[in-house]
Amino acid sequence: MLNAVDQALVNDLTGAPSPAQRRALAKIITLLESTRMDHRKRADEVLNTLLPKTGKSFRLGISGVPGVGKSTLIETLGLYLIEKGHRVAVLAIDPSSSLSGGSILGDKTRMERLSVLDNAFIRPSPSSCTLGGVAEKTREAMLVAEAAGFDIVIVETVGVGQSEIAVAGMTDMFLLLQLPNAGDDLQAIKKGVMEIADLIVINKVDIDPDAAMRAQLFITSSLRLLGFQGNPDHASHNQEYWHPTVMTLSALEGNGVPELWEKILHFQKLQNANGQLQSRRKQQAGAWMWDRIDAGLKNAFQNHPEVQTLLPILSGEVNQGTMAASVAARRLLEAMGHEFF
């Protein structure tokens, strides 16, 4: 049962687009990101209340190395979509310091034109050292944005490496941005982020068109190799299914953005027609549940009274070399009342 404050937030969020709706959206995301136990319980109630109004947007994940132009592409694409009558929400994830724990949260400053539009909402969030290139509460924030009526939700990851692919597990389409001179053909066939991308975009074609064309050829041939020995659907020529493709554009100049949107629409049409979109979302929901279970178990473990008593003692012995780390871990788990290994 929602309290009066949260009910008012839900009413504002699900009402007509207005400054009150934007405030409610920001406040609910802040509530979701809170680590206080009472806030978590309130957030759960709010999320369950909003759930029937979610699922109607298209979720686009955008990733790439630092400096590839993710924010520039998002702003250019967002402006283009708003001109076409869409409402665009951007969830930008900024890296957190492993030393201080702080984040700059500067992605919004790179989208000056987009951030002032009524039909756009940009929310920078700290990764809080969560692995995978996204924040812990990005999935929940995405649902809240959908409940507010944003029909395009874009998730911008931190600058990632080849193993940080969590955004692909929460979006309908995973777009990977690459630079024209990103490496040789061997780099293009390495496992990881490349083999799960639905669409690979070579950005900054205006700087070096020849290098962009070479990169497009390298990656296109690499996708064929990955398809033959990876997902069998990628190697098929069945036109009813989407096959990962490579294109070039200049986000700074806006060249290629209409073509990019056409490819995204084609992807959405195919995925809806063959049932892959709903199947993907169901799999993501199950994976999300287990992810929350893992996080909950870790939190319960850290807050267990006997674990809190033993932890500094056993940690000291591990640091001094008088106890193996595996033995210490087993004793801490046994203190919680479980035998895992």
TORGU-475938 format. One line per field, with one value per residue: z, y, x of N, C-alpha, C in turn. Coordinates in steps of 0.05 Angstrom, whole numbers, padded with zeros to 5 digits. Each point is the difference from the previous one (the first is absolute). Example, Ala and Ser with C-alpha at 12.3 -4.5 7.8 and 13.67 -1.06 7.14 Angstrom:
BEGIN
n.c3: (00156  -00014)
n.c2: (-00114  00021)
n.c1: (00264  -00007)
ca.c3: (00000  00001)
ca.c2: (00024  00024)
ca.c1: (-00018  00016)
c.c3: (00000  00014)
c.c2: (00024  00022)
c.c1: (00018  -00015)
This chain:
BEGIN
n.c3: (00000  -00019  00011  00013  00010  00003  00010  00012  00006  00006  00013  00010  00006  00006  00008  -00009  -00023  00020  00011  00009  -00024  -00009  00018  -00006  -00026  00005  00014  -00018  -00020  00013  00004  -00025  -00003  00018  00019  00008  00020  00014  -00012  00005  00023  00004  -00009  00015  00019  -00003  -00001  00020  00011  -00008  00009  00005  00006  00005  -00014  -00002  00011  -00016  00009  -00002  00000  00009  -00012  00011  -00010  00021  -00006  -00002  00018  00022  00016  -00018  -00003  00026  00003  -00020  00009  00025  -00010  -00015  00021  00015  -00021  00002  00023  00003  00022  00006  00013  00012  00005  00009  -00003  00022  -00006  00020  00016  -00005  00000  -00012  -00021  -00007  -00012  -00024  -00011  -00019  -00005  00019  00009  -00010  00012  -00005  -00026  00004  00019  -00017  -00015  -00003  -00024  00014  00010  00013  00007  00008  00001  00025  -00010  00019  -00019  -00009  -00003  -00024  00010  00019  00010  00026  -00001  -00020  00005  00026  -00004  -00016  00019  00017  -00016  -00003  00026  -00004  -00018  00007  -00026  00004  00010  00003  00001  00010  -00007  00020  -00004  -00018  00011  -00007  00027  -00003  00002  00025  -00014  -00012  00026  -00007  -00025  -00018  -00002  -00006  00002  -00016  00012  -00023  00003  -00019  00019  00003  -00022  00000  -00020  00012  00006  -00025  00001  00019  00017  00006  00003  -00017  00012  00019  -00015  00001  00006  -00018  00012  -00023  00022  -00002  -00017  00010  00020  -00006  -00022  -00009  00023  -00002  -00026  00006  00020  -00017  -00018  00018  00011  -00024  -00009  00021  -00006  -00024  00008  00015  -00021  -00016  00019  -00002  00000  -00004  00014  00010  -00003  00009  -00023  00020  -00018  00013  00001  00021  -00017  00019  -00002  -00019  00012  -00016  00017  00000  00025  -00003  -00024  00012  -00015  -00012  00015  -00022  -00013  00021  00000  -00027  00006  00018  -00017  -00019  00018  00009  -00026  -00006  00021  -00007  -00026  00007  00017  -00013  -00005  00000  -00016  -00013  00001  -00006  -00017  -00008  00002  -00010  -00018  -00003  00001  -00015  -00016  00004  -00006  -00020  -00007  00002  -00011  -00018  -00002  -00001  -00016  -00012  00002  -00004  00024  -00003  -00025  00009  00018  -00016  -00016  00019  00016  -00016  -00005  00026  00005  -00018  00009  00023  -00015  00021  -00018  -00014  -00021  -00012  00018  -00002  -00027  00002  00018  -00016  -00021  00014  00005  -00026  00003  -00019  -00015  -00013  00012)
n.c2: (-00024  00018  00014  00021  00002  -00027  00000  00023  -00012  -00022  00015  00014  -00023  -00011  00026  00022  00001  00004  00024  -00003  -00008  00020  00016  -00011  00001  00024  00007  -00013  00010  00023  -00004  -00007  00021  00006  00000  00019  -00016  00021  00012  -00022  -00002  00026  -00003  -00022  00014  00020  -00017  -00015  00024  00007  -00025  00002  00022  -00021  -00002  00026  00002  00012  -00021  00021  -00019  00019  -00012  00001  00001  00010  00022  -00021  00016  -00014  00019  00005  -00027  -00003  00022  -00007  -00025  00009  00019  -00019  -00016  00020  00006  -00026  00013  -00010  -00014  00013  -00023  00013  -00024  00020  -00020  00012  -00004  -00017  00017  -00017  00026  00018  -00015  00024  00015  00005  -00020  -00001  -00024  00010  00009  -00025  00000  00023  -00005  -00026  00008  00021  -00022  00007  -00010  00011  -00022  00013  -00024  00016  -00023  -00003  -00011  00016  -00001  00001  -00026  00001  00024  -00010  00015  -00004  00025  -00005  -00025  00006  00015  -00020  -00017  00016  00002  -00026  -00003  00017  -00020  -00004  00004  00016  -00022  00018  -00021  00020  -00019  -00007  00013  -00020  -00022  -00022  00002  00026  -00020  00010  00021  -00019  -00004  00026  -00002  00012  00020  -00013  00026  -00009  00021  00004  00003  00018  00009  -00018  -00008  -00022  -00017  -00005  00026  00000  -00022  00016  -00020  00002  00026  -00006  -00023  00018  00017  00014  00022  00001  00023  00006  00013  00027  -00007  00023  -00013  -00025  00008  00001  00011  00016  00003  00003  00016  00012  -00001  00009  00018  00007  -00003  00015  00015  -00004  00004  00021  00006  -00007  00011  00019  00021  -00023  00016  00007  -00026  00001  -00006  -00010  00012  -00020  -00004  00015  00009  -00001  00027  00012  00024  00021  00019  00025  -00006  00010  -00009  -00022  -00004  -00013  00021  00012  -00007  00011  00020  00001  -00004  00019  00015  -00006  00005  00022  00005  -00008  00013  00019  -00002  -00005  00018  00008  00022  -00012  -00018  00020  00014  -00022  -00006  00025  -00004  -00025  00009  00019  -00019  -00017  00021  00006  -00026  00000  00023  -00011  -00023  00015  00015  -00021  -00010  00023  -00002  -00025  -00001  -00026  00005  00020  -00019  -00021  00017  00019  -00020  -00012  00025  00005  -00024  00007  00024  -00013  -00013  00002  00009  -00022  00015  -00024  -00005  00024  -00002  -00025  00010  00020  -00017  -00016  00023  00002  -00025  00003  -00021  00017  -00003)
n.c1: (00017  -00004  00019  -00009  00025  00003  -00024  00007  00023  -00013  -00018  00021  00013  -00023  00001  -00011  00015  00017  00007  -00025  -00005  00015  -00012  -00024  00007  00011  -00022  -00015  00015  00000  -00026  -00001  00016  -00019  00019  -00016  -00003  -00008  00021  00014  -00012  00003  00026  00000  -00013  00016  00022  -00010  -00005  00025  00004  -00027  00012  00016  00023  -00008  00024  00018  00014  00017  00018  00015  00020  00023  00024  00014  -00014  -00016  -00012  -00003  00009  00019  00002  00000  00015  00016  00001  00003  00015  00012  00000  00008  00015  00003  -00001  00024  -00002  00022  00005  00020  00008  00015  00017  00008  00025  00001  00012  00019  00010  -00015  -00007  00011  -00018  00008  -00014  00019  -00012  -00016  00024  00003  -00023  00013  -00001  00007  00016  -00002  -00003  -00025  00004  00019  00011  00020  00008  00020  00012  00009  00021  00011  00019  -00025  00007  00009  00009  -00017  -00020  00000  -00009  00016  -00004  00001  00021  00007  -00009  00012  00021  -00003  -00003  00020  -00001  00025  -00003  00021  00012  00020  00014  00014  00017  00016  00023  -00005  00007  00014  00002  -00003  -00018  -00002  00006  00014  00002  -00002  00010  -00016  00017  00022  00006  00020  00011  00012  00026  00006  00017  -00019  00014  00015  00001  00023  00004  -00008  00015  00011  -00003  -00025  00004  00019  00000  -00006  00015  -00022  00012  00019  00006  00012  00006  -00003  -00019  -00008  00012  -00007  -00012  00025  00009  -00022  00005  00026  -00007  -00017  00019  00019  -00017  -00007  00025  00006  -00021  00009  00026  -00007  -00014  00020  00015  -00017  -00016  -00013  -00016  00024  00004  -00025  -00011  -00013  -00015  -00012  00026  00006  00018  00019  -00001  00015  00001  00002  00009  -00009  00002  00024  00002  -00008  00021  -00020  -00009  -00011  00022  00012  -00017  00004  00026  -00002  -00014  00018  00019  -00013  -00004  00025  00010  -00016  00007  00026  -00009  00022  -00014  -00023  00011  00012  -00022  -00012  00019  -00002  -00027  00003  00017  -00017  -00019  00015  00003  -00026  -00004  00018  -00010  -00025  00010  00013  -00022  -00016  00018  00003  -00026  00008  -00011  -00002  -00008  -00014  -00004  -00004  -00012  00002  -00008  -00018  -00009  00004  -00012  -00019  -00002  00001  -00016  -00016  -00017  -00007  -00002  00003  00018  00010  -00002  00010  00018  00003  -00001  00016  00013  -00006  00011  00019  -00002  00016  00024)
ca.c3: (00000  -00002  00018  -00015  -00016  -00024  -00018  -00014  -00020  -00021  -00015  -00016  -00020  -00021  -00011  -00024  00002  00014  00019  00023  -00008  -00001  00028  00011  -00012  00013  00028  00002  -00006  00023  00019  -00008  00003  00028  00013  00026  -00001  -00002  -00027  -00019  00002  -00014  -00028  -00009  -00003  -00023  -00025  -00006  -00008  -00026  -00019  -00023  -00019  -00012  -00022  -00026  -00014  -00013  00017  -00016  00015  -00016  00014  -00016  00016  00006  -00021  -00026  -00008  00009  00007  -00024  -00016  00014  -00003  -00028  -00005  00016  -00013  -00024  00008  00011  -00023  -00011  00019  00021  00026  00003  00026  -00001  00025  -00005  00023  00003  00017  00027  00009  00018  00023  00017  -00004  -00013  -00029  -00011  -00011  -00019  -00026  -00007  -00010  -00028  -00016  00008  -00016  00006  00028  00005  -00014  00017  -00006  00007  00028  00002  00028  00006  00025  00004  -00002  00028  -00004  -00009  -00025  -00023  -00015  00007  00028  00012  -00002  -00027  -00010  00013  -00010  -00027  00002  00010  -00023  -00017  00013  -00004  -00027  -00019  -00017  -00007  00023  -00008  00023  -00008  00020  00004  -00021  00008  -00013  -00015  00017  00014  -00019  00015  -00013  -00019  00015  00009  -00021  -00023  -00021  00010  -00021  00008  -00015  -00005  -00013  -00026  00003  00026  00002  -00024  -00003  00023  00021  -00007  00004  00027  00013  00019  -00007  -00029  -00010  00009  -00010  -00021  -00021  00005  -00014  -00001  00003  -00008  -00028  -00011  00006  -00018  -00014  -00009  00024  00007  -00019  00006  00025  -00007  -00013  00019  00020  -00015  -00004  00027  00009  -00014  00014  00025  -00005  -00007  00022  00024  -00002  -00027  -00014  -00013  -00026  -00018  -00018  00003  00002  00021  00024  -00002  00001  00006  -00023  00006  -00016  00008  00002  00014  00020  00003  -00023  -00004  -00024  00006  00022  -00010  -00008  00025  00011  -00017  00007  00027  -00005  -00013  00021  00017  -00015  -00002  00026  00008  -00017  00005  00028  00014  00019  00024  00011  00012  00025  00020  00009  00016  00025  00017  00008  00019  00026  00012  00007  00026  00021  00006  00015  00026  00016  00008  00020  00025  00011  00011  00024  00020  00024  00005  -00021  00007  00022  -00009  -00024  00004  00010  -00021  -00020  00010  -00003  -00029  -00007  00012  -00013  00018  -00008  -00029  -00006  -00004  00027  00013  -00012  00009  00028  00001  -00009  00020  00022  -00008  00002  -00026  -00011  -00029  -00014)
ca.c2: (00024  00024  00022  00023  00013  -00016  00000  00025  -00003  -00017  00015  00020  -00013  -00013  00020  00013  00011  00026  00002  -00018  -00027  -00002  -00001  -00026  -00019  00003  -00008  -00029  -00012  00004  -00019  -00026  -00002  00002  -00026  -00003  -00023  00010  00010  -00023  -00010  00019  -00002  -00025  00005  00019  -00014  -00018  00016  00011  -00021  -00003  00021  -00002  -00019  00010  00016  -00015  00003  00000  00002  00010  -00005  00006  00008  00029  00017  -00009  00018  -00011  00022  00016  -00015  -00001  00026  00004  -00018  00009  00023  -00010  -00015  00019  00014  -00019  -00003  -00019  00009  -00015  00000  -00010  -00008  00000  -00011  00011  -00017  00010  -00004  -00022  00011  00017  -00008  00021  00001  00027  00003  00022  -00005  00018  00024  -00004  00000  00026  00005  -00019  00001  00021  -00005  -00011  -00028  -00016  -00002  -00012  -00007  -00013  -00016  -00012  -00030  -00010  -00022  -00024  -00010  -00004  00025  00013  00003  -00021  00005  00010  -00014  00011  00028  -00003  -00005  00025  00018  -00011  00007  00028  00005  00002  -00024  -00008  00002  -00006  -00005  00005  -00012  00011  -00010  -00028  -00019  -00021  -00018  00015  -00003  -00003  00016  -00018  -00016  00015  00017  -00014  00001  00008  00014  00003  00021  -00006  00021  -00010  -00013  -00014  -00024  -00016  -00020  -00019  00013  00000  -00026  -00009  -00005  00020  00019  00000  -00022  00003  00025  -00002  00019  00012  00025  00013  00029  00018  -00005  00026  00004  -00017  -00017  -00025  -00018  -00009  -00021  -00024  -00011  -00013  -00026  -00019  -00009  -00015  -00027  -00013  -00008  -00025  -00021  -00004  -00013  -00028  -00017  00009  -00003  -00010  00018  00021  -00010  -00005  00022  00003  00029  00005  00004  00021  -00008  00023  00014  00021  00024  00023  00026  00021  00010  00029  00014  -00010  -00017  -00028  -00005  -00011  -00028  -00016  -00004  -00019  -00027  -00007  -00007  -00026  -00020  -00002  -00013  -00029  -00013  -00002  -00019  -00028  -00006  00001  00022  -00009  -00022  00013  00014  -00020  -00010  00022  00003  -00022  00006  00023  -00011  -00013  00021  00012  -00020  00000  00024  -00002  -00019  00013  00020  -00015  -00011  00022  00012  -00021  00007  -00017  00006  00026  -00005  -00016  00010  00013  -00020  -00017  00016  00004  -00024  -00003  00020  -00008  -00025  -00023  -00015  00001  00015  -00018  -00009  00023  00003  -00022  00004  00022  -00010  -00018  00017  00010  -00023  -00014  -00013  00003  -00014)
ca.c1: (-00017  00016  -00006  -00011  00021  00007  -00023  00001  00021  -00010  -00020  00013  00016  -00017  -00017  00009  00027  00000  00022  -00006  00007  00030  00009  -00007  00018  00026  -00002  -00004  00026  00016  -00009  00010  00029  00007  00008  -00014  -00019  -00027  -00004  -00002  -00027  -00017  00005  -00012  -00029  -00004  00006  -00022  -00023  00005  00006  -00018  00004  00026  00003  -00010  00021  00021  00023  00024  00025  00023  00025  00024  00023  -00001  00007  -00010  -00022  -00026  -00017  -00006  -00019  -00026  -00013  -00008  -00023  -00022  -00012  -00014  -00024  -00019  -00012  -00019  -00022  00006  00010  00025  00013  00028  00012  00029  00015  00027  00017  00006  00027  00006  00014  -00018  -00028  -00015  -00003  -00002  -00027  00002  -00011  -00022  00011  00007  -00025  -00013  -00024  -00021  -00008  -00019  -00025  -00021  -00004  00025  00007  00027  00006  00026  00001  00027  00002  00005  00019  -00014  00012  -00017  -00004  -00025  -00004  -00016  -00029  -00007  -00024  -00024  -00003  -00011  -00029  -00013  -00001  -00021  -00026  -00004  -00008  00022  -00002  00027  00018  00027  00019  00028  00018  00026  00018  00003  00018  -00013  -00016  -00021  -00022  -00025  -00021  -00014  -00019  -00023  -00012  -00010  00021  00026  00016  00028  00014  00028  00016  00011  00027  -00002  00017  00001  -00021  00001  -00015  -00029  -00012  00003  -00026  -00009  -00020  -00004  -00016  -00028  -00012  -00020  00008  00026  00002  00026  -00004  00021  00008  00008  00029  00016  -00019  00013  00003  -00026  -00008  00016  -00011  -00025  00006  00012  -00020  -00020  00011  00003  -00027  -00006  00014  -00013  -00025  00004  00008  -00015  -00029  -00006  -00018  00015  00011  -00022  -00008  -00029  -00006  -00018  00015  00020  00028  00016  00011  00019  -00005  00017  -00014  00013  -00019  00004  -00012  -00027  -00002  -00005  -00018  -00026  00005  00002  -00027  -00013  00009  -00012  -00028  -00001  00006  -00024  -00021  00006  -00001  -00029  -00014  00008  -00003  00026  00000  -00013  00016  00024  -00008  -00006  00026  00013  -00014  00010  00028  -00001  -00008  00023  00019  -00009  00004  00029  00006  -00012  00015  00025  -00006  -00007  00025  00017  -00014  -00005  00015  00024  00019  00012  00018  00023  00012  00026  00019  00009  00013  00027  00016  00006  00021  00025  00009  -00003  -00024  -00006  -00024  -00023  -00008  -00014  -00026  -00018  -00008  -00019  -00026  -00011  -00010  -00026  -00018  -00001  00024  -00002  00021)
c.c3: (00000  00021  -00017  -00017  -00025  -00019  -00016  -00022  -00024  -00017  -00019  -00023  -00023  -00012  -00026  00003  00011  00017  00024  -00007  00000  00029  00012  -00010  00013  00029  00003  -00006  00024  00022  -00006  00005  00029  00012  00027  -00003  -00002  -00028  -00020  00001  -00014  -00030  -00013  -00005  -00024  -00026  -00008  -00009  -00029  -00022  -00023  -00021  -00015  -00024  -00027  -00015  -00015  00016  -00016  00018  -00019  00016  -00018  00018  00006  -00024  -00027  -00010  00007  00006  -00024  -00017  00013  -00003  -00029  -00006  00016  -00012  -00025  00007  00011  -00022  -00013  00019  00023  00026  00008  00029  -00003  00028  -00005  00025  -00001  00018  00028  00008  00019  00025  00018  -00001  -00014  -00030  -00009  -00009  -00020  -00027  -00009  -00012  -00029  -00018  00006  -00015  00007  00028  00006  -00013  00019  -00004  00004  00030  00001  00030  00002  00026  00003  -00003  00027  -00001  -00007  -00027  -00022  -00016  00006  00030  00011  -00005  -00028  -00010  00012  -00010  -00028  00001  00009  -00024  -00020  00011  -00003  -00028  -00020  -00017  -00011  00025  -00009  00025  -00011  00022  00005  -00024  00007  -00014  -00012  00017  00014  -00018  00013  -00014  -00021  00013  00011  -00021  -00023  -00022  00012  -00023  00011  -00018  -00002  -00013  -00026  00003  00027  00003  -00026  -00001  00022  00023  -00004  00005  00028  00013  00019  -00011  -00030  -00008  00009  -00010  -00022  -00024  00009  -00018  00002  00000  -00010  -00028  -00013  00003  -00020  -00014  -00009  00023  00009  -00018  00006  00025  -00005  -00014  00019  00018  -00014  -00004  00027  00010  -00014  00014  00027  -00003  -00006  00024  00027  -00002  -00028  -00015  -00015  -00028  -00020  -00018  00001  00005  00022  00026  -00005  00002  00005  -00024  00010  -00019  00010  00001  00014  00019  00003  -00022  -00005  -00025  00008  00022  -00010  -00008  00025  00011  -00017  00007  00027  -00004  -00013  00020  00017  -00014  -00002  00027  00011  -00016  00006  00030  00017  00021  00027  00014  00014  00026  00022  00012  00017  00027  00019  00009  00020  00028  00014  00008  00026  00023  00009  00017  00028  00019  00010  00022  00026  00013  00014  00026  00021  00025  00004  -00021  00006  00023  -00010  -00023  00005  00011  -00022  -00023  00008  -00003  -00029  -00008  00011  -00012  00019  -00006  -00029  -00004  -00003  00027  00015  -00011  00009  00028  00002  -00010  00020  00024  -00006  00001  -00025  -00006  -00030  -00015  00020)
c.c2: (00025  00020  00024  00014  -00015  -00002  00025  00000  -00017  00014  00021  -00014  -00010  00020  00011  00011  00029  00001  -00018  -00029  -00005  -00001  -00027  -00022  00000  -00010  -00030  -00015  00003  -00019  -00029  -00004  00002  -00027  -00003  -00022  00010  00012  -00022  -00012  00018  -00002  -00025  00004  00018  -00015  -00019  00014  00009  -00022  -00003  00022  -00001  -00018  00010  00016  -00019  00007  -00004  00003  00009  -00002  00006  00010  00030  00016  -00007  00017  -00009  00023  00017  -00014  00001  00027  00004  -00018  00009  00024  -00008  -00013  00018  00016  -00018  -00006  -00020  00015  -00018  00004  -00012  -00006  -00003  -00009  00011  -00018  00013  -00006  -00023  00009  00016  -00009  00020  -00003  00029  00006  00023  -00005  00019  00026  -00002  00001  00025  00005  -00019  00003  00021  -00004  -00013  -00030  -00017  00000  -00014  -00003  -00013  -00015  -00011  -00030  -00012  -00025  -00026  -00008  -00002  00025  00014  00002  -00022  00003  00010  -00014  00012  00029  -00001  -00004  00025  00019  -00009  00008  00029  00007  00005  -00025  -00009  00003  -00009  -00003  00003  -00011  00017  -00009  -00028  -00014  -00023  -00019  00014  00003  -00001  00015  -00017  -00017  00015  00017  -00018  -00002  00010  00011  00005  00021  -00007  00024  -00011  -00015  -00015  -00024  -00016  -00020  -00021  00011  -00002  -00027  -00010  -00002  00022  00018  -00001  -00021  00001  00025  -00006  00018  00013  00025  00011  00030  00015  -00006  00025  00005  -00015  -00020  -00027  -00020  -00011  -00023  -00026  -00014  -00014  -00027  -00021  -00012  -00016  -00029  -00015  -00010  -00026  -00023  -00006  -00015  -00029  -00018  00008  -00005  -00009  00018  00022  -00009  -00005  00024  00003  00029  00006  00006  00022  -00012  00025  00012  00022  00024  00022  00025  00020  00012  00031  00015  -00010  -00017  -00029  -00006  -00009  -00029  -00019  -00005  -00020  -00029  -00008  -00007  -00027  -00023  -00004  -00014  -00030  -00014  -00002  -00022  -00029  -00007  00002  00022  -00008  -00022  00011  00013  -00020  -00012  00021  00003  -00022  00005  00023  -00010  -00013  00019  00013  -00020  00000  00025  -00001  -00019  00013  00020  -00013  -00011  00021  00011  -00021  00006  -00017  00005  00026  -00003  -00014  00013  00014  -00019  -00017  00015  00006  -00024  -00006  00019  -00007  -00026  -00024  -00016  00004  00016  -00017  -00011  00022  00004  -00021  00004  00023  -00008  -00019  00016  00011  -00023  -00015  -00013  00000  -00015  -00009)
c.c1: (00018  -00008  -00009  00021  00006  -00024  -00002  00021  -00009  -00021  00012  00015  -00017  -00020  00011  00029  -00001  00025  -00004  00007  00030  00011  -00006  00018  00027  -00001  -00003  00027  00018  -00008  00010  00029  00009  00007  -00014  -00022  -00028  -00006  -00002  -00028  -00020  00003  -00012  -00030  -00006  00004  -00023  -00025  00002  00002  -00020  00003  00027  -00001  -00008  00021  00018  00026  00025  00024  00023  00025  00024  00022  -00002  00010  -00010  -00023  -00027  -00020  -00008  -00020  -00028  -00014  -00010  -00024  -00024  -00014  -00016  -00026  -00022  -00014  -00021  -00023  00004  00007  00024  00011  00027  00010  00030  00015  00028  00017  00005  00028  00003  00014  -00019  -00029  -00017  -00001  -00003  -00029  -00001  -00013  -00021  00011  00009  -00025  -00016  -00026  -00022  -00011  -00021  -00027  -00021  -00004  00025  00004  00027  00006  00028  -00001  00028  -00001  00003  00017  -00014  00012  -00021  -00007  -00025  -00002  -00019  -00030  -00008  -00025  -00025  -00005  -00012  -00030  -00015  -00003  -00022  -00028  -00006  -00007  00022  00001  00027  00017  00027  00018  00028  00018  00024  00017  00009  00022  -00016  -00017  -00023  -00024  -00027  -00023  -00016  -00021  -00024  -00013  -00009  00020  00026  00016  00028  00012  00030  00013  00011  00026  00000  00018  -00001  -00023  -00001  -00016  -00030  -00013  00003  -00028  -00007  -00022  -00007  -00020  -00029  -00014  -00020  00007  00026  00002  00028  -00005  00024  00011  00011  00030  00017  -00019  00013  00003  -00026  -00009  00016  -00011  -00026  00004  00010  -00022  -00022  00009  00002  -00027  -00008  00013  -00013  -00027  00002  00006  -00014  -00029  -00007  -00019  00015  00010  -00022  -00007  -00030  -00007  -00020  00014  00021  00028  00017  00013  00018  -00006  00019  -00017  00018  -00020  00003  -00014  -00029  -00003  -00003  -00020  -00028  00003  00002  -00028  -00016  00008  -00012  -00030  -00003  00005  -00025  -00022  00004  -00003  -00029  -00014  00007  -00001  00025  00000  -00012  00016  00025  -00007  -00006  00026  00014  -00013  00009  00028  00001  -00008  00024  00022  -00006  00003  00029  00007  -00012  00014  00026  -00005  -00007  00025  00016  -00013  -00006  00017  00025  00021  00014  00020  00025  00016  00027  00021  00012  00014  00029  00018  00007  00022  00027  00011  -00002  -00025  -00004  -00026  -00024  -00010  -00015  -00028  -00020  -00009  -00020  -00027  -00012  -00011  -00028  -00021  -00003  00027  -00002  00021  00021)
